[in-house]
Amino acid sequence: MTEQAEAYRIDAIGLLCPLPILRFKKRIQGLPSGTLVEFLADDPTSRRDLQALCDMAGHRLEWVREEGDGVLRYGVYLA
């Protein structure tokens, strides 16, 4: 992973709904369109909530990977 990609990782592990999505929304403000953001969360509702946010905002949820211990890593391209 490049240093630039590292800068756009958002860690919401340990946060419960709605905090993971609120953190995501806050941290992506000002990032350019097309930026790949890695989002880590362990809240069971994060997948549904992130997909709903992407649908509303036009972002593209590119992939989801299970990391273990209930943590999911999402790759999101910003609109």
Backbone atoms as SQL, in Angstrom:
CREATE TABLE atoms (id INTEGER PRIMARY KEY, chain TEXT, resi INTEGER, resn TEXT, atom TEXT, x REAL, y REAL, z REAL);
INSERT INTO atoms VALUES
  (1, 'A', 1, 'MET', 'N', 0.849, -1.178, 0.000),
  (2, 'A', 1, 'MET', 'CA', 0.000, 0.000, 0.000),
  (3, 'A', 1, 'MET', 'C', 0.891, 1.235, 0.000),
  (4, 'A', 2, 'THR', 'N', 0.529, 2.229, -0.762),
  (5, 'A', 2, 'THR', 'CA', 1.330, 3.439, -0.853),
  (6, 'A', 2, 'THR', 'C', 1.080, 4.350, 0.330),
  (7, 'A', 3, 'GLU', 'N', 1.992, 5.301, 0.541),
  (8, 'A', 3, 'GLU', 'CA', 1.824, 6.248, 1.636),
  (9, 'A', 3, 'GLU', 'C', 0.556, 7.066, 1.456),
  (10, 'A', 4, 'GLN', 'N', 0.251, 7.433, 0.216),
  (11, 'A', 4, 'GLN', 'CA', -0.949, 8.223, -0.044),
  (12, 'A', 4, 'GLN', 'C', -2.194, 7.451, 0.380),
  (13, 'A', 5, 'ALA', 'N', -2.269, 6.169, 0.055),
  (14, 'A', 5, 'ALA', 'CA', -3.426, 5.366, 0.434),
  (15, 'A', 5, 'ALA', 'C', -3.523, 5.262, 1.952),
  (16, 'A', 6, 'GLU', 'N', -2.369, 5.175, 2.624),
  (17, 'A', 6, 'GLU', 'CA', -2.365, 5.110, 4.088),
  (18, 'A', 6, 'GLU', 'C', -3.069, 6.326, 4.689),
  (19, 'A', 7, 'ALA', 'N', -2.899, 7.475, 4.063),
  (20, 'A', 7, 'ALA', 'CA', -3.462, 8.714, 4.594),
  (21, 'A', 7, 'ALA', 'C', -4.991, 8.707, 4.553),
  (22, 'A', 8, 'TYR', 'N', -5.565, 7.839, 3.743),
  (23, 'A', 8, 'TYR', 'CA', -7.016, 7.820, 3.582),
  (24, 'A', 8, 'TYR', 'C', -7.647, 6.578, 4.192),
  (25, 'A', 9, 'ARG', 'N', -7.034, 6.063, 5.233),
  (26, 'A', 9, 'ARG', 'CA', -7.605, 4.938, 5.972),
  (27, 'A', 9, 'ARG', 'C', -8.393, 5.516, 7.144),
  (28, 'A', 10, 'ILE', 'N', -9.599, 5.034, 7.315),
  (29, 'A', 10, 'ILE', 'CA', -10.445, 5.492, 8.409),
  (30, 'A', 10, 'ILE', 'C', -10.743, 4.301, 9.301),
  (31, 'A', 11, 'ASP', 'N', -10.354, 4.407, 10.565),
  (32, 'A', 11, 'ASP', 'CA', -10.530, 3.322, 11.517),
  (33, 'A', 11, 'ASP', 'C', -11.712, 3.643, 12.429),
  (34, 'A', 12, 'ALA', 'N', -12.765, 2.830, 12.324),
  (35, 'A', 12, 'ALA', 'CA', -13.939, 3.003, 13.186),
  (36, 'A', 12, 'ALA', 'C', -14.172, 1.756, 14.039),
  (37, 'A', 13, 'ILE', 'N', -13.117, 0.988, 14.251),
  (38, 'A', 13, 'ILE', 'CA', -13.221, -0.228, 15.059),
  (39, 'A', 13, 'ILE', 'C', -13.549, 0.157, 16.502),
  (40, 'A', 14, 'GLY', 'N', -14.534, -0.536, 17.056),
  (41, 'A', 14, 'GLY', 'CA', -14.942, -0.280, 18.420),
  (42, 'A', 14, 'GLY', 'C', -16.075, 0.718, 18.552),
  (43, 'A', 15, 'LEU', 'N', -16.430, 1.381, 17.460),
  (44, 'A', 15, 'LEU', 'CA', -17.536, 2.335, 17.486),
  (45, 'A', 15, 'LEU', 'C', -18.830, 1.644, 17.091),
  (46, 'A', 16, 'LEU', 'N', -19.921, 2.051, 17.709),
  (47, 'A', 16, 'LEU', 'CA', -21.231, 1.482, 17.394),
  (48, 'A', 16, 'LEU', 'C', -22.073, 2.496, 16.632),
  (49, 'A', 17, 'CYS', 'N', -23.027, 1.975, 15.874),
  (50, 'A', 17, 'CYS', 'CA', -23.938, 2.764, 15.060),
  (51, 'A', 17, 'CYS', 'C', -24.543, 3.906, 15.884),
  (52, 'A', 18, 'PRO', 'N', -24.554, 5.099, 15.361),
  (53, 'A', 18, 'PRO', 'CA', -24.207, 5.561, 14.020),
  (54, 'A', 18, 'PRO', 'C', -22.788, 6.108, 13.895),
  (55, 'A', 19, 'LEU', 'N', -21.961, 5.943, 14.927),
  (56, 'A', 19, 'LEU', 'CA', -20.644, 6.581, 14.941),
  (57, 'A', 19, 'LEU', 'C', -19.709, 6.179, 13.796),
  (58, 'A', 20, 'PRO', 'N', -19.663, 4.904, 13.351),
  (59, 'A', 20, 'PRO', 'CA', -18.763, 4.590, 12.238),
  (60, 'A', 20, 'PRO', 'C', -19.066, 5.405, 10.974),
  (61, 'A', 21, 'ILE', 'N', -20.330, 5.520, 10.618),
  (62, 'A', 21, 'ILE', 'CA', -20.689, 6.244, 9.397),
  (63, 'A', 21, 'ILE', 'C', -20.487, 7.745, 9.588),
  (64, 'A', 22, 'LEU', 'N', -20.764, 8.242, 10.768),
  (65, 'A', 22, 'LEU', 'CA', -20.513, 9.663, 11.033),
  (66, 'A', 22, 'LEU', 'C', -19.024, 9.971, 10.923),
  (67, 'A', 23, 'ARG', 'N', -18.177, 9.086, 11.439),
  (68, 'A', 23, 'ARG', 'CA', -16.721, 9.288, 11.308),
  (69, 'A', 23, 'ARG', 'C', -16.319, 9.262, 9.839),
  (70, 'A', 24, 'PHE', 'N', -16.855, 8.305, 9.083),
  (71, 'A', 24, 'PHE', 'CA', -16.546, 8.216, 7.657),
  (72, 'A', 24, 'PHE', 'C', -16.905, 9.523, 6.955),
  (73, 'A', 25, 'LYS', 'N', -18.131, 9.994, 7.175),
  (74, 'A', 25, 'LYS', 'CA', -18.589, 11.217, 6.508),
  (75, 'A', 25, 'LYS', 'C', -17.709, 12.416, 6.863),
  (76, 'A', 26, 'LYS', 'N', -17.329, 12.526, 8.122),
  (77, 'A', 26, 'LYS', 'CA', -16.505, 13.658, 8.557),
  (78, 'A', 26, 'LYS', 'C', -15.114, 13.605, 7.938),
  (79, 'A', 27, 'ARG', 'N', -14.519, 12.421, 7.927),
  (80, 'A', 27, 'ARG', 'CA', -13.130, 12.294, 7.478),
  (81, 'A', 27, 'ARG', 'C', -12.966, 12.395, 5.958),
  (82, 'A', 28, 'ILE', 'N', -14.043, 12.147, 5.197),
  (83, 'A', 28, 'ILE', 'CA', -13.896, 12.234, 3.735),
  (84, 'A', 28, 'ILE', 'C', -14.139, 13.649, 3.218),
  (85, 'A', 29, 'GLN', 'N', -14.603, 14.541, 4.074),
  (86, 'A', 29, 'GLN', 'CA', -14.845, 15.916, 3.635),
  (87, 'A', 29, 'GLN', 'C', -13.559, 16.510, 3.083),
  (88, 'A', 30, 'GLY', 'N', -13.652, 17.065, 1.894),
  (89, 'A', 30, 'GLY', 'CA', -12.510, 17.710, 1.272),
  (90, 'A', 30, 'GLY', 'C', -11.617, 16.790, 0.463),
  (91, 'A', 31, 'LEU', 'N', -11.837, 15.474, 0.531),
  (92, 'A', 31, 'LEU', 'CA', -11.037, 14.563, -0.286),
  (93, 'A', 31, 'LEU', 'C', -11.532, 14.618, -1.728),
  (94, 'A', 32, 'PRO', 'N', -10.629, 14.533, -2.679),
  (95, 'A', 32, 'PRO', 'CA', -11.041, 14.639, -4.087),
  (96, 'A', 32, 'PRO', 'C', -11.807, 13.415, -4.580),
  (97, 'A', 33, 'SER', 'N', -12.639, 13.646, -5.575),
  (98, 'A', 33, 'SER', 'CA', -13.373, 12.568, -6.239),
  (99, 'A', 33, 'SER', 'C', -12.379, 11.552, -6.780),
  (100, 'A', 34, 'GLY', 'N', -12.732, 10.282, -6.676),
  (101, 'A', 34, 'GLY', 'CA', -11.867, 9.224, -7.169),
  (102, 'A', 34, 'GLY', 'C', -10.902, 8.683, -6.128),
  (103, 'A', 35, 'THR', 'N', -10.858, 9.318, -4.960),
  (104, 'A', 35, 'THR', 'CA', -9.986, 8.857, -3.888),
  (105, 'A', 35, 'THR', 'C', -10.471, 7.509, -3.371),
  (106, 'A', 36, 'LEU', 'N', -9.536, 6.583, -3.200),
  (107, 'A', 36, 'LEU', 'CA', -9.855, 5.300, -2.582),
  (108, 'A', 36, 'LEU', 'C', -9.674, 5.443, -1.078),
  (109, 'A', 37, 'VAL', 'N', -10.737, 5.159, -0.345),
  (110, 'A', 37, 'VAL', 'CA', -10.702, 5.222, 1.112),
  (111, 'A', 37, 'VAL', 'C', -10.882, 3.815, 1.656),
  (112, 'A', 38, 'GLU', 'N', -9.969, 3.409, 2.540),
  (113, 'A', 38, 'GLU', 'CA', -10.134, 2.151, 3.253),
  (114, 'A', 38, 'GLU', 'C', -10.809, 2.465, 4.572),
  (115, 'A', 39, 'PHE', 'N', -11.894, 1.766, 4.834),
  (116, 'A', 39, 'PHE', 'CA', -12.701, 2.002, 6.023),
  (117, 'A', 39, 'PHE', 'C', -12.767, 0.709, 6.806),
  (118, 'A', 40, 'LEU', 'N', -12.360, 0.752, 8.075),
  (119, 'A', 40, 'LEU', 'CA', -12.380, -0.424, 8.936),
  (120, 'A', 40, 'LEU', 'C', -13.432, -0.243, 10.012),
  (121, 'A', 41, 'ALA', 'N', -14.279, -1.251, 10.177),
  (122, 'A', 41, 'ALA', 'CA', -15.333, -1.199, 11.188),
  (123, 'A', 41, 'ALA', 'C', -15.665, -2.609, 11.645),
  (124, 'A', 42, 'ASP', 'N', -16.141, -2.696, 12.890),
  (125, 'A', 42, 'ASP', 'CA', -16.574, -3.985, 13.409),
  (126, 'A', 42, 'ASP', 'C', -18.029, -3.951, 13.872),
  (127, 'A', 43, 'ASP', 'N', -18.699, -2.835, 13.644),
  (128, 'A', 43, 'ASP', 'CA', -20.124, -2.737, 13.973),
  (129, 'A', 43, 'ASP', 'C', -20.918, -3.573, 12.969),
  (130, 'A', 44, 'PRO', 'N', -21.813, -4.451, 13.438),
  (131, 'A', 44, 'PRO', 'CA', -22.550, -5.329, 12.524),
  (132, 'A', 44, 'PRO', 'C', -23.394, -4.586, 11.489),
  (133, 'A', 45, 'THR', 'N', -23.791, -3.360, 11.773),
  (134, 'A', 45, 'THR', 'CA', -24.630, -2.620, 10.821),
  (135, 'A', 45, 'THR', 'C', -23.812, -1.785, 9.837),
  (136, 'A', 46, 'SER', 'N', -22.490, -1.788, 9.979),
  (137, 'A', 46, 'SER', 'CA', -21.669, -0.902, 9.151),
  (138, 'A', 46, 'SER', 'C', -21.791, -1.197, 7.659),
  (139, 'A', 47, 'ARG', 'N', -21.926, -2.459, 7.302),
  (140, 'A', 47, 'ARG', 'CA', -21.999, -2.798, 5.878),
  (141, 'A', 47, 'ARG', 'C', -23.256, -2.207, 5.243),
  (142, 'A', 48, 'ARG', 'N', -24.382, -2.384, 5.898),
  (143, 'A', 48, 'ARG', 'CA', -25.647, -1.840, 5.390),
  (144, 'A', 48, 'ARG', 'C', -25.615, -0.315, 5.375),
  (145, 'A', 49, 'ASP', 'N', -25.111, 0.268, 6.454),
  (146, 'A', 49, 'ASP', 'CA', -25.074, 1.727, 6.561),
  (147, 'A', 49, 'ASP', 'C', -24.133, 2.351, 5.533),
  (148, 'A', 50, 'LEU', 'N', -22.967, 1.744, 5.340),
  (149, 'A', 50, 'LEU', 'CA', -22.019, 2.276, 4.360),
  (150, 'A', 50, 'LEU', 'C', -22.577, 2.157, 2.946),
  (151, 'A', 51, 'GLN', 'N', -23.220, 1.039, 2.643),
  (152, 'A', 51, 'GLN', 'CA', -23.816, 0.881, 1.312),
  (153, 'A', 51, 'GLN', 'C', -24.896, 1.931, 1.088),
  (154, 'A', 52, 'ALA', 'N', -25.722, 2.198, 2.101),
  (155, 'A', 52, 'ALA', 'CA', -26.768, 3.224, 1.973),
  (156, 'A', 52, 'ALA', 'C', -26.157, 4.602, 1.750),
  (157, 'A', 53, 'LEU', 'N', -25.084, 4.917, 2.476),
  (158, 'A', 53, 'LEU', 'CA', -24.413, 6.203, 2.284),
  (159, 'A', 53, 'LEU', 'C', -23.845, 6.306, 0.878),
  (160, 'A', 54, 'CYS', 'N', -23.205, 5.244, 0.417),
  (161, 'A', 54, 'CYS', 'CA', -22.641, 5.238, -0.940),
  (162, 'A', 54, 'CYS', 'C', -23.730, 5.432, -1.988),
  (163, 'A', 55, 'ASP', 'N', -24.854, 4.765, -1.813),
  (164, 'A', 55, 'ASP', 'CA', -25.966, 4.900, -2.759),
  (165, 'A', 55, 'ASP', 'C', -26.469, 6.338, -2.803),
  (166, 'A', 56, 'MET', 'N', -26.567, 6.976, -1.643),
  (167, 'A', 56, 'MET', 'CA', -27.075, 8.353, -1.583),
  (168, 'A', 56, 'MET', 'C', -26.071, 9.366, -2.130),
  (169, 'A', 57, 'ALA', 'N', -24.794, 9.155, -1.843),
  (170, 'A', 57, 'ALA', 'CA', -23.773, 10.149, -2.196),
  (171, 'A', 57, 'ALA', 'C', -23.102, 9.875, -3.536),
  (172, 'A', 58, 'GLY', 'N', -23.347, 8.692, -4.110),
  (173, 'A', 58, 'GLY', 'CA', -22.730, 8.358, -5.389),
  (174, 'A', 58, 'GLY', 'C', -21.353, 7.735, -5.269),
  (175, 'A', 59, 'HIS', 'N', -20.912, 7.434, -4.048),
  (176, 'A', 59, 'HIS', 'CA', -19.633, 6.747, -3.866),
  (177, 'A', 59, 'HIS', 'C', -19.783, 5.297, -4.328),
  (178, 'A', 60, 'ARG', 'N', -18.647, 4.642, -4.612),
  (179, 'A', 60, 'ARG', 'CA', -18.698, 3.253, -5.071),
  (180, 'A', 60, 'ARG', 'C', -18.008, 2.347, -4.053),
  (181, 'A', 61, 'LEU', 'N', -18.785, 1.465, -3.445),
  (182, 'A', 61, 'LEU', 'CA', -18.227, 0.457, -2.544),
  (183, 'A', 61, 'LEU', 'C', -17.628, -0.632, -3.425),
  (184, 'A', 62, 'GLU', 'N', -16.307, -0.643, -3.520),
  (185, 'A', 62, 'GLU', 'CA', -15.604, -1.502, -4.465),
  (186, 'A', 62, 'GLU', 'C', -15.385, -2.911, -3.934),
  (187, 'A', 63, 'TRP', 'N', -15.038, -3.031, -2.649),
  (188, 'A', 63, 'TRP', 'CA', -14.787, -4.348, -2.081),
  (189, 'A', 63, 'TRP', 'C', -14.963, -4.332, -0.573),
  (190, 'A', 64, 'VAL', 'N', -15.169, -5.552, -0.044),
  (191, 'A', 64, 'VAL', 'CA', -15.269, -5.763, 1.401),
  (192, 'A', 64, 'VAL', 'C', -14.438, -6.997, 1.720),
  (193, 'A', 65, 'ARG', 'N', -13.586, -6.880, 2.738),
  (194, 'A', 65, 'ARG', 'CA', -12.744, -8.010, 3.149),
  (195, 'A', 65, 'ARG', 'C', -12.902, -8.243, 4.645),
  (196, 'A', 66, 'GLU', 'N', -13.033, -9.498, 5.010),
  (197, 'A', 66, 'GLU', 'CA', -13.081, -9.848, 6.433),
  (198, 'A', 66, 'GLU', 'C', -11.651, -9.945, 6.942),
  (199, 'A', 67, 'GLU', 'N', -11.381, -9.230, 8.027),
  (200, 'A', 67, 'GLU', 'CA', -10.037, -9.169, 8.586),
  (201, 'A', 67, 'GLU', 'C', -9.859, -10.100, 9.784),
  (202, 'A', 68, 'GLY', 'N', -10.943, -10.641, 10.322),
  (203, 'A', 68, 'GLY', 'CA', -10.870, -11.445, 11.541),
  (204, 'A', 68, 'GLY', 'C', -11.362, -10.630, 12.723),
  (205, 'A', 69, 'ASP', 'N', -11.759, -11.312, 13.777),
  (206, 'A', 69, 'ASP', 'CA', -12.292, -10.673, 14.983),
  (207, 'A', 69, 'ASP', 'C', -13.487, -9.765, 14.679),
  (208, 'A', 70, 'GLY', 'N', -14.231, -10.073, 13.623),
  (209, 'A', 70, 'GLY', 'CA', -15.413, -9.288, 13.282),
  (210, 'A', 70, 'GLY', 'C', -15.136, -7.987, 12.550),
  (211, 'A', 71, 'VAL', 'N', -13.885, -7.728, 12.219),
  (212, 'A', 71, 'VAL', 'CA', -13.517, -6.487, 11.540),
  (213, 'A', 71, 'VAL', 'C', -13.679, -6.663, 10.034),
  (214, 'A', 72, 'LEU', 'N', -14.331, -5.689, 9.426),
  (215, 'A', 72, 'LEU', 'CA', -14.465, -5.650, 7.973),
  (216, 'A', 72, 'LEU', 'C', -13.694, -4.451, 7.447),
  (217, 'A', 73, 'ARG', 'N', -12.986, -4.652, 6.324),
  (218, 'A', 73, 'ARG', 'CA', -12.241, -3.591, 5.647),
  (219, 'A', 73, 'ARG', 'C', -12.952, -3.325, 4.320),
  (220, 'A', 74, 'TYR', 'N', -13.354, -2.085, 4.132),
  (221, 'A', 74, 'TYR', 'CA', -14.090, -1.682, 2.934),
  (222, 'A', 74, 'TYR', 'C', -13.199, -0.813, 2.061),
  (223, 'A', 75, 'GLY', 'N', -13.331, -0.960, 0.767),
  (224, 'A', 75, 'GLY', 'CA', -12.685, -0.071, -0.183),
  (225, 'A', 75, 'GLY', 'C', -13.750, 0.747, -0.867),
  (226, 'A', 76, 'VAL', 'N', -13.695, 2.063, -0.707),
  (227, 'A', 76, 'VAL', 'CA', -14.715, 2.955, -1.244),
  (228, 'A', 76, 'VAL', 'C', -14.049, 4.017, -2.114),
  (229, 'A', 77, 'TYR', 'N', -14.522, 4.142, -3.368),
  (230, 'A', 77, 'TYR', 'CA', -14.089, 5.227, -4.235),
  (231, 'A', 77, 'TYR', 'C', -15.075, 6.369, -4.085),
  (232, 'A', 78, 'LEU', 'N', -14.547, 7.545, -3.764),
  (233, 'A', 78, 'LEU', 'CA', -15.403, 8.694, -3.544),
  (234, 'A', 78, 'LEU', 'C', -15.901, 9.294, -4.847),
  (235, 'A', 79, 'ALA', 'N', -17.136, 9.769, -4.809),
  (236, 'A', 79, 'ALA', 'CA', -17.742, 10.423, -5.979),
  (237, 'A', 79, 'ALA', 'C', -17.231, 11.844, -6.085);
